[in-house]
């Protein structure tokens, strides 16, 4: 004969264990989602991946990129870098990004140098941008690392005019470390205008012989973009 009370107790225990197991699984999933990598904020233009070094002239230099989280292109980006020493302001430099306008979901790098001989131990970056229209020159870039050493990275490729008018092009190459921080920026302009449907070659060299240690040793990846400019 089956003991009804025993059956009820067993059912209650089973339900409790099942509920406890579900709660345990939920906690594990929640914990696994705590360390989610940060991403640029949607709906804003933000400064990302900045690093600091001294250039060949010994000037404090900050490089990074401006990410466009808006749903429209932005331009007239103004990057202001304030340099500090022991908590005191020792210099300020203002510049723009290389390769505007910045399309939605895209980024453009900057390279800001300060004309100061003061030693720097910290910096702060602020940004303003304006809504603008998309570029009327459409270029595509195909590029790869052609040569690398402890002091130099060379990127070679071609830029193709996908538009309907002949335009001059500026190629902007940003160099990144393993953490996707910008460690340097270089630009070049092919001679003359690029006709619709034509491709022209280019080479950009990131040379850091004067840096100790060489920034080229931190290189992990690059991004090349091209924008239309006035001839």
C-alpha positions as CSV (number, residue, x, y, z in Angstrom):
1,X,0.0,0.0,0.0
2,X,1.4,3.4,-1.0
3,X,1.8,5.9,1.8
4,X,0.1,9.1,0.5
5,X,2.0,11.4,2.9
6,X,5.3,10.0,1.7
7,X,4.4,10.6,-1.9
8,X,3.5,14.2,-1.2
9,X,6.7,14.8,0.7
10,X,8.7,13.3,-2.1
11,X,7.0,15.5,-4.7
12,X,7.6,18.6,-2.7
13,X,11.3,17.8,-2.3
14,X,11.6,17.1,-6.0
15,X,10.0,20.4,-6.8
16,X,12.3,22.2,-4.4
17,X,15.4,20.7,-5.9
18,X,14.2,21.5,-9.4
19,X,13.5,25.1,-8.5
20,X,16.9,25.3,-6.7
21,X,18.6,23.9,-9.8
22,X,16.9,26.5,-12.0
23,X,17.9,29.3,-9.7
24,X,21.5,28.0,-9.7
25,X,21.6,27.9,-13.5
26,X,20.2,31.5,-13.7
27,X,23.0,32.7,-11.3
28,X,25.7,31.0,-13.4
29,X,24.4,32.6,-16.6
30,X,24.1,36.0,-14.9
31,X,27.7,35.7,-13.6
32,X,29.0,34.7,-17.0
33,X,27.6,37.9,-18.5
34,X,29.3,40.3,-16.1
35,X,32.5,40.8,-18.0
36,X,31.1,41.9,-21.3
37,X,33.6,44.0,-23.3
38,X,32.7,47.7,-23.5
39,X,31.6,49.1,-26.9
40,X,31.3,52.7,-28.1
41,X,28.0,54.3,-27.1
42,X,25.2,54.3,-29.7
43,X,23.9,57.7,-30.6
44,X,27.1,59.6,-29.7
45,X,30.4,60.4,-31.2
46,X,33.1,59.2,-28.8
47,X,36.9,59.1,-28.5
48,X,38.3,55.6,-28.5
49,X,41.6,53.8,-28.1
50,X,43.9,56.7,-27.2
51,X,47.6,56.3,-26.4
52,X,50.4,58.7,-25.5
53,X,54.0,59.1,-26.7
54,X,56.7,61.7,-27.5
55,X,57.2,62.4,-31.2
56,X,60.5,62.8,-32.9
57,X,60.7,66.4,-31.7
58,X,60.0,65.4,-28.1
59,X,56.5,66.8,-28.2
60,X,53.8,65.2,-26.0
61,X,51.5,63.4,-28.5
62,X,48.1,61.7,-28.2
63,X,46.7,59.5,-30.9
64,X,43.3,57.8,-31.0
65,X,40.1,57.8,-33.1
66,X,36.7,59.3,-33.1
67,X,33.9,56.7,-33.4
68,X,30.6,57.9,-34.9
69,X,27.7,56.3,-33.1
70,X,25.1,58.5,-34.7
71,X,22.8,57.4,-37.5
72,X,24.2,60.2,-39.8
73,X,27.6,61.3,-40.9
74,X,29.6,63.8,-38.7
75,X,32.3,66.2,-39.6
76,X,34.2,69.3,-38.3
77,X,35.4,67.1,-35.4
78,X,37.4,69.1,-32.9
79,X,39.6,67.1,-30.5
80,X,41.0,69.0,-27.5
81,X,43.8,67.3,-25.5
82,X,44.7,68.8,-22.1
83,X,48.1,67.7,-20.7
84,X,48.8,67.4,-17.0
85,X,51.8,67.1,-14.7
86,X,51.2,66.3,-11.0
87,X,47.5,67.3,-11.5
88,X,48.4,70.7,-13.0
89,X,47.7,71.7,-16.6
90,X,50.9,72.1,-18.5
91,X,49.6,72.4,-22.1
92,X,46.6,72.1,-24.4
93,X,46.4,71.2,-28.1
94,X,43.5,71.3,-30.5
95,X,43.2,69.4,-33.8
96,X,40.8,67.5,-36.0
97,X,40.5,64.0,-37.3
98,X,42.1,62.6,-40.5
99,X,39.6,61.6,-43.1
100,X,36.2,63.4,-42.7
101,X,33.3,63.0,-42.9
102,X,32.9,60.0,-40.6
103,X,30.1,57.7,-41.7
104,X,27.7,56.1,-39.1
105,X,29.4,53.2,-37.4
106,X,32.8,54.2,-38.7
107,X,35.8,55.8,-37.1
108,X,38.5,58.2,-38.1
109,X,41.9,58.7,-36.3
110,X,43.6,61.8,-34.9
111,X,47.2,62.7,-34.1
112,X,47.5,65.7,-31.7
113,X,50.9,67.2,-30.8
114,X,51.4,69.7,-28.0
115,X,54.0,72.5,-28.3
116,X,55.3,72.3,-24.8
117,X,58.6,71.2,-23.2
118,X,56.9,70.3,-19.9
119,X,57.0,66.7,-18.7
120,X,53.5,65.1,-18.9
121,X,52.1,62.3,-16.7
122,X,48.4,62.5,-17.7
123,X,46.0,63.8,-20.3
124,X,42.4,64.3,-21.0
125,X,40.5,64.3,-24.3
126,X,37.3,66.2,-25.2
127,X,35.4,66.2,-28.5
128,X,32.9,68.2,-30.4
129,X,31.4,67.2,-33.8
130,X,28.7,68.5,-36.2
131,X,26.2,66.8,-38.4
132,X,27.2,66.8,-42.0
133,X,26.5,65.1,-45.4
134,X,28.2,62.1,-46.8
135,X,31.2,62.5,-49.0
136,X,30.5,62.8,-52.7
137,X,33.7,61.0,-53.6
138,X,33.4,57.2,-53.1
139,X,36.7,55.3,-52.8
140,X,37.5,51.8,-51.8
141,X,40.9,50.6,-50.5
142,X,42.6,47.3,-50.8
143,X,45.8,47.1,-48.7
144,X,48.1,44.7,-46.8
145,X,51.3,44.9,-44.8
146,X,54.2,44.9,-47.3
147,X,57.1,45.0,-44.9
148,X,57.7,45.0,-41.1
149,X,60.6,45.3,-38.7
150,X,61.2,46.5,-35.1
151,X,61.2,50.1,-36.3
152,X,59.0,50.2,-39.4
153,X,55.7,49.0,-40.8
154,X,54.9,49.5,-44.5
155,X,51.4,49.2,-45.8
156,X,50.9,49.0,-49.6
157,X,47.8,48.8,-51.7
158,X,45.5,50.4,-54.2
159,X,42.7,53.0,-53.9
160,X,39.8,52.8,-56.5
161,X,37.4,55.5,-57.4
162,X,33.9,54.0,-57.2
163,X,32.2,57.4,-57.9
164,X,31.2,59.2,-61.1
165,X,33.7,62.0,-61.0
166,X,37.5,62.3,-61.0
167,X,38.6,63.2,-57.5
168,X,41.8,63.5,-55.6
169,X,42.1,61.0,-52.7
170,X,43.8,61.0,-49.3
171,X,44.6,57.7,-47.8
172,X,44.6,57.5,-44.0
173,X,46.2,54.5,-42.2
174,X,45.8,54.0,-38.5
175,X,48.0,51.5,-36.7
176,X,46.8,49.5,-33.7
177,X,48.2,47.4,-30.9
178,X,46.8,44.1,-29.6
179,X,44.2,46.0,-27.5
180,X,42.9,47.9,-30.5
181,X,44.5,51.2,-29.2
182,X,45.8,53.5,-31.9
183,X,49.6,53.8,-31.7
184,X,50.2,55.9,-34.8
185,X,48.6,57.5,-37.9
186,X,50.1,58.2,-41.3
187,X,48.6,59.7,-44.5
188,X,49.5,59.9,-48.2
189,X,48.0,61.4,-51.4
190,X,48.5,59.8,-54.8
191,X,49.6,62.2,-57.5
192,X,46.7,63.7,-59.5
193,X,43.0,62.9,-59.6
194,X,41.7,59.3,-59.7
195,X,39.3,58.8,-62.6
196,X,36.1,56.9,-62.1
197,X,36.7,53.1,-62.2
198,X,40.5,53.6,-62.0
199,X,42.8,52.3,-59.3
200,X,46.2,53.8,-58.2
201,X,48.8,52.4,-55.9
202,X,50.0,53.8,-52.6
203,X,52.5,53.0,-49.8
204,X,52.4,54.3,-46.2
205,X,55.3,53.8,-43.8
206,X,55.0,53.9,-40.1
207,X,58.6,54.5,-39.0
208,X,59.4,55.0,-35.3
209,X,63.2,54.9,-35.2
210,X,63.4,57.8,-32.7
211,X,61.0,56.2,-30.1
212,X,62.4,54.2,-27.2
213,X,61.1,51.6,-27.3
214,X,60.0,51.7,-30.9
215,X,56.2,51.9,-31.2
216,X,56.4,49.6,-34.3
217,X,57.1,46.8,-31.9
218,X,53.5,47.1,-30.5
219,X,51.9,46.8,-33.9
220,X,49.2,44.2,-34.3
221,X,46.8,45.5,-37.0
222,X,45.9,48.5,-39.3
223,X,43.0,50.1,-40.9
224,X,43.2,52.1,-44.2
225,X,40.5,54.4,-45.4
226,X,40.3,57.0,-48.3
227,X,38.4,60.2,-48.6
228,X,38.0,62.7,-51.4
229,X,39.9,65.9,-51.0
230,X,40.5,69.1,-53.1
231,X,43.2,68.7,-55.7
